[in-house]
């Protein structure tokens, strides 16, 4: 049996970030994941906005990791075939597996890594027992469950899940190249839907590697015939839904298969569990349209590793009351509530047809237009396209916020 203070189950973005932070703090930790190198996965594909990047910086590993990404300092905003603004943007584009593997490179050698699957977890107010697929057993004071959407261990532990919104949105990823020319005119682009009936909030295009990546978001059921048409005839279906998009992009070809991922919004309740804490998607999911997944991951992990774990290890035991302090943390709760509100607000502003939300759509269109007109005069107020109703300098963990309009997300949270 191996002994450690912290056993981290799951080596995605949240688990690997936690391992890096705990290792740098000289806290005994073990990272458990089936994959020695994280495999390709359609999740987070860019980090953007002052708030999100600042949250990442609090983990202490962001600067090294973000050097691996492609930086976009400008994002074009468009709707109805009209360019509204060329907005300054702090945007880092990187595929999820590359992001996770870059984070793993920041984990100190003092953190043990075990490439195996966790098959069982037994908790108690003192020490926790983790059984692995390679027949090893780990004894830890605390288990950090960071295994994302995998439900097996949560079911085994009797953790209840509350589904807030089934198939709340669907994320679609694919690569595009310009037709008949070598490059696109824009460095990055967010193009908003032209009709609420299309149930498309926006499409985001941004460079990764040598290709332009596209993230299309829709509010439809997973069995919707529209998705079948998109798979069968992707270019025709996309242009029918966004007929004036090519006025901004110019002709382009879709050069990869479309990856389609539906997202359920849910929350897991583990408050009664001693010796166990859930972070990231293992605790609750977020909607990629609103782009708050990485905000939640970095907030969860930063609060847990910088504040709670050092306090918990300073005294005996790891009972449920001690662990409950993390879930009640005001910064974490504010971020979770803000993320949930954004998910539903973005859906309403994209698809609802009542007078209030129609007015909201036009207000945002006018705000972006005015900003684009003022920018050459030096009078624009930057609206980083990440947070519906909040500017890039606002924070969900602060009581202050600034009114603005919405745009794209940090595509595919996850989520990271």
C-alpha positions in Angstrom: 0.0 0.0 0.0 1.2 3.5 -0.9 0.7 6.3 1.6 0.1 10.0 0.7 -1.7 13.0 1.9 -3.6 13.7 -1.3 -4.8 11.2 -4.0 -6.0 12.9 -7.1 -8.2 10.8 -9.3 -8.3 12.1 -12.9 -5.5 13.7 -14.9 -7.5 16.2 -17.0 -7.2 20.0 -16.6 -8.5 20.2 -13.1 -6.6 17.1 -11.7 -3.3 17.9 -13.4 -3.5 21.6 -12.3 -4.1 20.4 -8.7 -1.2 18.0 -8.9 1.1 20.8 -10.2 0.0 23.2 -7.5 0.3 20.7 -4.6 3.7 19.5 -5.8 5.0 23.1 -5.9 3.7 23.5 -2.4 5.6 20.4 -1.2 2.4 18.6 -0.3 2.6 14.8 -0.7 0.3 13.9 -3.6 -0.3 11.1 -6.1 -2.0 11.7 -9.5 -4.0 8.7 -10.9 -5.1 8.5 -14.5 -5.3 5.8 -17.2 -3.4 7.8 -19.8 0.3 8.6 -19.5 -0.2 11.1 -22.3 -3.6 12.7 -22.4 -5.4 11.6 -25.5 -7.3 13.9 -28.0 -10.6 15.1 -26.6 -13.0 17.7 -27.8 -13.3 20.1 -24.9 -11.5 23.4 -24.2 -9.9 24.8 -27.3 -9.1 28.3 -26.2 -8.7 30.5 -23.1 -9.6 34.1 -23.4 -10.5 37.2 -21.4 -8.7 39.1 -18.7 -10.7 37.4 -15.9 -10.2 33.8 -17.1 -6.4 34.3 -17.7 -6.0 36.0 -14.3 -7.7 33.0 -12.7 -5.3 30.7 -14.4 -2.4 32.9 -13.3 -3.4 32.3 -9.7 -2.5 28.7 -10.1 1.2 29.6 -10.6 1.6 27.6 -13.8 -0.2 29.6 -16.4 2.8 31.5 -17.9 4.7 28.4 -18.8 1.6 26.6 -20.1 0.3 29.5 -22.2 3.6 29.7 -24.1 2.4 26.5 -25.9 -0.7 28.3 -27.2 -1.2 30.5 -30.2 -2.0 34.0 -29.1 -4.7 36.1 -30.8 -4.6 39.7 -29.9 -7.6 40.8 -31.9 -11.0 39.2 -32.4 -13.4 40.4 -35.1 -17.1 40.7 -34.1 -19.7 40.3 -36.8 -23.5 39.8 -37.4 -25.9 40.0 -40.4 -22.8 39.9 -42.7 -21.5 43.2 -41.2 -18.2 43.6 -39.4 -19.1 45.4 -36.1 -15.7 45.7 -34.4 -12.1 44.6 -34.4 -11.8 44.1 -30.7 -8.5 43.7 -28.8 -8.5 40.2 -27.3 -6.3 38.3 -24.9 -7.0 34.9 -26.4 -4.8 31.7 -26.2 -5.7 29.0 -28.6 -4.8 25.4 -27.8 -6.4 22.0 -28.1 -7.5 20.4 -24.9 -5.1 17.4 -25.0 -2.2 19.8 -25.7 -3.3 22.1 -22.8 -3.5 19.2 -20.3 -0.2 17.7 -21.4 1.4 21.2 -21.0 0.0 21.4 -17.5 1.3 17.9 -16.7 4.8 19.1 -17.7 4.6 21.6 -14.8 4.0 18.8 -12.2 7.1 18.4 -10.0 8.9 15.1 -9.9 7.9 14.8 -6.2 4.3 14.0 -7.2 3.9 10.4 -7.9 2.0 9.5 -11.1 0.2 6.2 -11.5 -1.1 5.4 -15.0 -4.0 3.1 -14.0 -7.8 3.2 -13.6 -9.4 3.7 -10.2 -11.8 0.9 -9.5 -13.0 1.7 -6.0 -12.8 4.4 -3.3 -13.6 3.9 0.4 -13.9 7.0 2.5 -13.8 7.7 6.3 -13.2 10.6 8.6 -9.5 9.7 8.9 -8.0 8.0 5.9 -9.3 7.0 2.4 -8.6 3.8 0.5 -8.2 3.9 -3.3 -8.0 0.6 -5.2 -6.5 0.6 -8.7 -6.9 -1.6 -11.8 -3.2 -2.6 -11.4 -4.0 -4.1 -8.0 -2.3 -1.3 -6.1 -3.9 0.3 -3.1 -3.4 3.9 -2.0 -4.1 5.3 1.5 -4.6 9.0 1.5 -5.9 11.6 3.9 -7.9 13.2 1.2 -9.2 12.1 -2.2 -9.6 14.8 -4.9 -12.1 13.5 -7.4 -11.3 15.2 -10.7 -12.5 12.6 -13.2 -14.8 14.8 -15.2 -17.9 13.3 -16.6 -17.1 9.7 -15.5 -19.9 8.6 -13.2 -18.8 5.2 -12.0 -17.0 6.2 -8.8 -19.7 8.8 -7.9 -22.4 6.1 -8.2 -20.3 3.7 -6.1 -20.0 6.4 -3.4 -23.7 7.1 -3.4 -23.2 10.7 -4.6 -26.5 12.1 -6.0 -26.6 14.0 -9.2 -29.2 16.7 -10.0 -29.7 17.4 -13.7 -30.4 21.1 -14.2 -30.9 21.1 -18.0 -30.5 18.0 -20.1 -28.8 18.6 -23.5 -28.6 22.2 -22.7 -26.4 22.9 -25.7 -24.4 21.1 -28.3 -20.8 22.0 -29.3 -19.5 21.2 -32.8 -15.9 21.4 -33.8 -14.2 21.3 -37.2 -11.3 22.7 -39.2 -11.7 25.1 -42.1 -9.3 26.5 -44.7 -9.8 29.5 -47.1 -10.8 28.6 -50.6 -8.7 30.0 -53.4 -6.3 31.9 -51.1 -3.6 31.3 -48.5 -5.2 32.8 -45.4 -8.2 34.4 -43.9 -8.4 38.2 -43.4 -9.2 38.0 -39.7 -7.0 36.8 -36.9 -10.0 35.4 -35.0 -13.7 35.8 -35.5 -17.0 35.6 -33.6 -20.1 35.6 -35.8 -23.5 35.8 -34.2 -26.6 34.0 -35.4 -28.9 35.9 -37.8 -32.2 34.4 -36.7 -33.4 33.0 -33.3 -35.2 30.2 -35.1 -31.8 28.8 -36.2 -31.0 28.1 -32.5 -27.4 29.1 -33.0 -25.8 31.5 -30.6 -22.6 32.0 -32.6 -19.7 30.4 -34.4 -16.1 31.1 -33.3 -13.1 30.8 -35.6 -9.6 30.9 -34.3 -6.1 29.6 -35.4 -4.7 26.4 -33.9 -1.5 25.1 -35.6 -1.6 25.7 -39.3 -5.4 25.6 -39.6 -8.4 27.7 -38.6 -10.5 26.0 -36.0 -14.3 26.5 -35.9 -16.5 26.0 -32.8 -20.2 26.1 -33.7 -22.7 26.1 -30.8 -26.4 25.1 -31.2 -29.4 24.7 -28.9 -31.1 21.6 -30.2 -31.9 18.1 -29.1 -29.3 15.5 -29.9 -31.8 13.6 -32.1 -32.6 16.8 -34.1 -32.8 16.1 -37.9 -30.7 19.3 -38.4 -27.7 17.6 -36.9 -28.1 14.7 -39.3 -28.1 17.1 -42.2 -25.0 18.8 -40.8 -23.2 15.5 -40.7 -24.4 14.6 -44.2 -23.8 18.0 -45.9 -21.8 20.2 -43.5 -21.1 23.1 -45.8 -24.6 23.4 -47.2 -26.2 23.1 -43.8 -23.9 25.6 -42.2 -24.3 28.2 -45.0 -28.1 27.8 -44.9 -28.1 28.6 -41.2 -25.6 31.5 -41.5 -26.2 32.7 -45.0 -24.2 35.9 -44.7 -21.2 34.5 -42.8 -19.1 34.2 -46.1 -19.3 38.0 -46.4 -16.9 38.2 -43.6 -14.9 34.9 -44.0 -14.9 34.7 -47.8 -15.3 31.2 -49.3 -13.9 28.4 -47.2 -13.8 24.6 -47.1 -14.5 22.3 -44.2 -11.5 20.0 -44.1 -12.1 17.7 -41.1 -14.8 15.6 -39.7 -17.3 17.3 -37.4 -17.0 16.4 -33.7 -20.3 16.8 -31.9 -20.7 16.9 -28.1 -23.9 17.5 -26.2 -23.7 19.1 -22.8 -26.0 18.3 -19.8 -26.0 20.8 -16.9 -25.9 19.0 -13.6 -24.6 19.4 -10.0 -23.3 16.5 -7.8 -24.0 16.6 -4.1 -21.0 15.2 -2.1 -21.4 17.3 1.0 -21.9 14.3 3.3 -18.8 12.5 2.1 -15.8 12.6 4.5 -12.3 12.6 3.0 -13.5 13.4 -0.5 -13.8 16.6 -2.5 -15.1 17.1 -6.1 -13.7 19.7 -8.5 -14.4 20.8 -12.0 -16.9 18.8 -14.0 -16.9 16.1 -11.4 -18.7 18.6 -9.2 -20.8 20.5 -11.7 -20.8 21.1 -15.5 -21.0 24.4 -17.3 -22.3 25.4 -20.8 -19.5 25.8 -23.4 -21.6 28.6 -25.1 -21.0 30.9 -22.1 -17.3 29.9 -21.9 -17.2 29.6 -18.1 -15.9 26.1 -17.7 -12.2 27.0 -17.3 -13.2 29.8 -14.9 -14.8 27.1 -12.7 -11.9 24.7 -13.0 -9.3 27.3 -12.1 -11.4 28.8 -9.3 -12.1 25.3 -7.8 -8.5 24.2 -7.9 -7.0 27.5 -6.8 -9.3 27.8 -3.7 -8.8 24.1 -2.8 -5.0 24.0 -3.2 -4.0 27.4 -2.0 -6.5 27.8 0.9 -8.2 24.6 2.0 -5.9 21.7 1.7 -3.0 23.4 3.7 -5.6 24.2 6.5 -7.0 20.7 6.5 -3.7 19.0 6.7 -2.7 21.1 9.6 -5.1 19.3 11.9 -6.2 15.7 12.4 -9.0 14.1 10.6 -10.9 14.8 7.3 -14.5 14.6 8.3 -17.4 15.8 6.2 -17.8 19.1 8.1 -14.2 20.0 7.4 -14.6 19.3 3.6 -17.9 21.1 3.4 -16.1 24.4 3.9 -14.8 24.1 0.4 -18.3 23.9 -1.1 -19.4 26.8 1.0 -16.4 29.0 -0.1 -17.9 32.4 -1.2 -15.5 32.8 -4.2 -16.3 29.3 -5.5 -20.1 29.8 -4.9 -20.0 33.1 -6.7 -18.3 31.6 -9.7 -20.6 28.6 -9.8 -23.7 30.8 -9.6 -22.4 33.2 -12.2 -21.6 30.3 -14.6 -25.1 28.9 -14.2 -26.7 32.2 -14.8 -24.7 32.8 -17.9 -25.7 29.4 -19.3 -29.4 30.3 -19.2 -29.0 33.9 -20.1 -27.0 33.1 -23.3 -29.7 30.6 -24.3 -32.5 33.1 -23.8 -30.7 35.9 -25.6 -30.0 33.6 -28.6 -33.4 31.8 -29.0 -36.2 33.6 -27.1 -38.6 35.7 -29.1 -40.4 37.7 -26.5 -40.0 41.5 -26.4 -37.4 41.5 -23.6 -34.9 39.2 -25.2 -35.5 40.6 -28.6 -34.6 44.0 -27.2 -31.5 42.5 -25.5 -30.3 41.1 -28.8 -30.6 44.4 -30.6 -29.0 46.2 -27.6 -26.0 44.0 -27.9 -25.8 44.5 -31.7 -26.0 48.3 -31.3 -23.4 48.2 -28.5 -20.9 46.3 -30.6 -21.6 48.6 -33.6 -21.0 51.7 -31.5 -17.8 50.3 -30.0 -16.5 49.5 -33.5 -17.2 53.1 -34.6 -15.6 54.6 -31.6 -12.5 52.5 -31.6 -10.7 54.3 -34.4 -11.3 57.5 -32.5 -9.8 56.1 -29.3 -13.0 56.2 -27.5 -14.1 52.6 -27.5 -14.7 50.7 -24.2 -13.4 47.2 -24.7 -16.0 44.5 -24.4 -14.0 41.3 -24.4 -16.4 38.7 -25.9 -16.6 36.3 -23.0 -19.3 37.1 -20.5 -22.9 37.9 -21.3 -23.7 41.2 -19.7 -20.2 41.7 -18.2 -17.0 43.2 -19.5 -13.7 41.5 -19.4 -12.6 43.4 -16.3 -15.6 42.2 -14.2 -15.2 39.2 -11.9 -17.8 36.8 -10.6 -16.0 36.7 -7.3 -16.4 40.5 -6.9 -19.4 42.5 -6.1 -18.6 45.1 -8.8 -19.5 44.5 -12.5 -19.7 46.7 -15.6 -22.5 46.6 -18.0 -21.7 45.5 -21.6 -22.9 43.2 -24.3 -22.0 39.6 -25.1 -20.0 37.8 -27.6 -18.1 34.6 -27.9 -16.9 32.3 -25.1 -13.7 30.7 -24.3 -14.8 27.9 -26.5 -15.7 24.5 -25.0 -15.4 24.6 -21.4 -15.2 22.1 -19.9 -14.3 22.5 -19.5 -12.1 22.3 -19.1 
